[in-house]
Amino acid sequence: MQNFPRNGPTVPIANLSISGWFDRLVARKFDRSRFRHPAGRPQVDEAVEDLAVQMAQENPAWGQDPIVGALRNVGTAPAFGIC
């Protein structure tokens, strides 16, 4: 086997620095942070909540579905129901 001359100076690299770099690379790739979401429902805007409460007080015979439908007609429906 022939020894070929190397171009440039030889820089010693510690094995720990390579394995540390690789460990950080794998940890970043497989930490699953892109799949984490905040727990619970998304927050409902306070104005939408106030409007829903006002509709419920003005129309006591209405249930949740008619109020959500009315909010959708107005264009401000909460994501998963009321509050």
Protein Blocks (a to p, Z undefined) as FASTA:
>chain_A
ZZdddedjdddddfklmmmmmmmmmmmmmnommmpccedjddddfklmmmmmmmmmmmmm
bcfklmmmmmmmnopacfbbgZZ
